[in-house]
């Protein structure tokens, strides 16, 4: 069991190590382009997953999904989705809200604050009685779509509104729940959206329905629900409002257009005829009717009209100008004035006309009254018809809550502020064009195109985000012309700035005829040094400057086989350095001495004899100046007297200066005689013939003549031998004593003297012990006397008489005879 567990553990460990190693290698080997490709591949998979159900209904046709795809790409692209309120990027992990009108996405806290501020500004002018009686709306910051107060967002929902606080999933569209959208299409057709939860508007309905054309002439055909209204392109044929012609336009929706034909038509009164559009058959000419009215005295004054002219307007009862009296008169007579006062209300609306009944308008009111100005601060007596406006300027703040009214003699109902707001919008590029208002300005409605370098790839971002939005990644190939000598540059994508350095092979023809194989070096960055000398140690060093310049082609590195000067080897050398060269080996050719070779480095050699096979030295080789280094005879320390030479060396005739065996004398012996002698002769020649000065182990001098090797050990020198007590002595040969053959033992007298000496030592030891005891006893008694207070005088010391022991009294008398006997025996 333990073995199987260990084996499983080892297998799992190896698998984890392999996975970690692969992960590290992938991270190290991947480039930014690979990362971009992986991100695009992942994004493509998510889009395909979102569109799967829809495209299954359209047989793979995704042409209607371009607008939705654009919204989803913006959701994926960093910095593309921007909250127009705070002009900041909308991130994956932030709560958002999407407008159902323009589908613009805002941060949830931002839109909540916007709605709260908007409702406050709308309801702040109301009185306490009116507050809360009307549900004032708040607008979307972008499209001004109005929402009720109850529709103010309070929770974070996904796009389709099914899931609250959708979880962050890297394999879903940001802020999506991953479920089917199921929102109703607009305009409503009875079907629901089939995409997965997505931003932006829902695509057109992909369901198939059977419908007929607009004119109902064609047979019903199956069509997409989003395109169920169609035209058969046949003439419409419906009768036009003119009643004379039919509609010739192709099958169309709605009412037919007015008849486009022209015909001759009479005016209403029938006096004139003109060519006019058939769609407008009734028209009036500019002539007065002029027909005689039934009274026979007057004519009709109406302009071109149809039907009878009617009764004469002057017939029947008519009133006087003040309308107080009525008269029945022929139409040929004018109505007289009644003579009563006019009493019509004048233009001032307060007084009445005081003139008698009269024709024409009444005069202006000339009564003098006490008039109050419009603002109510001043009064003045003046004609009633004249308005009274004082010069006092209104100091009230207008509804913008920023500027004063400043209108002369204002009635208190100040008009709205007529100044332009002019505050800088959140985009920092434009100013608010609206009239001066309270609260926050609406976000800038402008959008800015952020383009790639070539301008073919464009993304639209809200105004103000162009400074922080990265340009889109363009998949078009860079179209800039090459800046090096190559006719075309390497294929790479559109980019900003200079093109990357050309990595193509240079391929210029070098002077040797080969092609330059290194990477293109027409635009190499070279560091400039020494351009600026610092004024002192306090000055900070500046950044190194680089200039772009064309570098010359490097030397040709194509290998070429070349033989060295001394013909030792054939090596492949770079083309630029191909030529006679030294291989740095020793020449090695045999010199004339036949003992040494040329020690020069590989060099040019002029062959003297071509048959020598390249082994014989030439004129350029060294001449041997060495001493003879041939081996000497054994034992000869001298060199050959001749310089380096061929053949054997001559015999050595020099004298050797050596010391004898005892190292005391210096001898001079001929080298040849010494080296040719045998062992006995050498010992004899190297002996000084004197006594050997060496000491034997016993300490005596060797008695032999100067000799080699160790001295003999048989010493015949006479030495004295003593007994162990040193009393007895005897003369014997040194060699016998060292070998232990002879010994001298003590006799009876020696033993007796030794015994007496030991007894004396024991007696002395006992006396010393008794003496120590008495001294301690005396000290104890003195201490006790001091304690008892028996001291009579501080300066006087206690005297204690110490009695001598018998040994101390008689030791001198005993020791003198003993030592005398010992001296006599010696």
C-alpha positions, 0 to 999 in steps of 0.5 A: 500500500505504501509503495502504491501511494508513493508511486501515485504521489511521484506521478502527480508530482511529475505531472505538476512539474511538467505543467508548470514548466510548460506554463513558464515556457509559454509565458516566456515564448509568447509575444504581445501579438500572440497575446492579442491573437489569443484575446481576439480568439477568445472574444470570437468564441464568446460572440459566436456562442452569443449568436448561436441561437440566432444564426441557427434561425437564419441559416448562418446569416449574421448580416443583421447582427453588425450593430449588435456586434459593434456594441459587444466589441465596445464592451470587450475593448478596453476604454471603448465603453465610457460613462458620459457622466464622469467621462471614465471607462466602464470596467467589467467589475463595476455596476452599470445601467443601460438606457433603453432609448440609446443603449448608452451605458453609465455607472450605476452611482453616476446615473443615480446621482444624475436622476436625483439632481435632475428631479431636484432641479425640476421640483425646486421651484414648486411650492410646498403645496404643489410638491409631490402632486406631479411625477416629474420625469428625469432625462437620459444624459445622452438621448434625453429619453424621459423616465419616471421618478419610479424608474430611477435605477436602484439595483444592478441588473444584467442587460436583459434584466433577469439577473441582479448583480450578475457574476463576473465571468471571463467567458461571457460578455461583460455585465451579461448573465449568459441567459437568452435575452427574451426581450420583445422586439421593437416594433413588437411582432410577438416574438422575443430576442434569441441572442444571449444577454447582450448590450445594445438593441436587439437585432431584427426578428429572424422568425419566418412568417407568411405574408403578402405584398402591400398591394395584396396582388401577389401570393403570400410568401414566407419571409423574415418577420423583420422584413415581412412587409415587401413590395411585389414591384408591380404597379399599384393601380389604386384610384388616386384622389383626383378620381381620374387616374390610377397610381402608377408607382410600384407596390408600396406601403401607406397611401398613394402619392398625389397625382403627378399629372398636369391638366387644365382646370378652372378656378372656383368662380369659373372665369379663368382656366390654367394648367395645374397638378391633377392633385389640386383641382380646386383653386382660386383666382385673384379677381373680385366676384363683382356680381350684383347682389339681390338688392340691385344696388351693390356688387359682391366684393368677395374674391373668386368663390363658389356658390351664391353671393348671399344677401347684401350686407347693408340690408336688414337692421343695422346699429349706430356706431356706438351700437346703442340704437338700431335702424331699418333703412334702405341699403343705399342710406348710411346709418346715422349717429344716435347722439348719445355718448359712445361709452366704449371701453378704451384701450386702457381697459379702465375708462370709457369713451366720453365723446358722442356716438361717432364713426371710426376708432375712439381716441386714446385715454387722456385722463390723469391717474395715479399710476404705479410702476410695474415693479410696484415700488414707485407711483406717479400722476400721468395720462392713463394711456402712457405706461409707467416704468421706473428705472429701478433694476430688478435684483432677483436671481433668475431661475439659473440661480447664477445671474440677476434679472437686471430688467428695469421695473420688473414685475417679479416674474423674471424671464428665464436667463437669456445668457449662454451657460458656457461652462466647460463640459466634462470632455474638456473640449467644448462648452455647454451651448444651452441657456444658463441653467442649474445643476450639471450640464448635459454630457457632450453629445459629440463623438470623436473618431480614433483612427489607426495610422492608416485611417482604415480602422476607426472607433468612435469614442465619446468626446474627451476620451480620445486622449486616453483611448488607445488607437484601434489595432488595425489588421491592415498591412503597413503601407509606408515605403521602405526606408532602406535599400530593399525594394519592399519591407517586411510585412507587418501591421499598421502602426504609429511612429517609425517602422520597426528595423528591417530584419531582412538580409542585407544582400549587398555585394561586397568587394570580395564578391560575396553577399552581405548576410547580416540583417539590414543596417541602413538605419542603425541606432548609434549612441553619441558620446562626448557631446556634452561635458558636465560643468561639475559633479553637481550636474546630473548626467544627461540621457545618452543620445542616439542617432540613426545612421547607415553602418557599413557592411561588416567584413565578409565572414565566408570561410575560405581554406588557407594554408599557414606559412609553415605548412602545418595546417589548412584552416577555414578563415573569414574571407576578409582575413584570408591570406598567408597567416601564422598558425602560432605553432612552433616552426619545428624544423630541424636545425643544423645542430641536429639536436634542436628545432626552430623555436620561431612561431610559424613563419615563411620558409625558403626551401633549400632542398626540395627533397628534404620533405619540409623537415629541414630548416631554411634560411629564415629559421633560427641559428642554434645558439644553445649550449650542449644539452646532451646527457653527461656520464653518470655522476658528472655535474659539468656541461659540455665545453663545446656549443651544441654539436652533433655527435658525442661529447669529449671526456670531462677533465675538470676537478671536483671539489668535494668534502670527505666523509667526515665533512671537515676536509675539502678534497680535489679529485679529477671528475673522470677518475671519480666517476670511473672508480668502483665503490671501494675506490670512491670511499678511499678517494673521498677519505681524508685519512684522519680520525673520525670526529663523530660521536658515538651514542654513548657520547665518546668519539669514534676511534676509526679513520674517516669513513663512510656510513655509520660508526661502529658501536663497540666503544672501548673507552673506560668509564666509572660505574656507581651503585644506586646510593652513589657510595661504591664505584668501579671502572669498566668498558663503555660497550659492556655497560651500555649492553647491560652486561655489568651492574654494581649493587649496594652493600650492607653498609649502604643499606644501613646508612639508608635506613638511618637517614629514613628514620631521621626524616620520620623524626623530623616530620613528627616534630614538625607536626607536634610543633604545629599543634603547640602553636595552634594551642597557643593561638587558641589560648591567646584568643580566649584570653582576649575574649575574657577581657584579661588583656592588661595593656593593648600595646603588650603582647601575650608571651607564651613560653614554648618548650623545646622537644627532645628532637630539637634539643639533641638533633645536632648531636645525632646528625654530626656523627652520621654525616661524618661516617658517610663522608669517610665511606665515600 
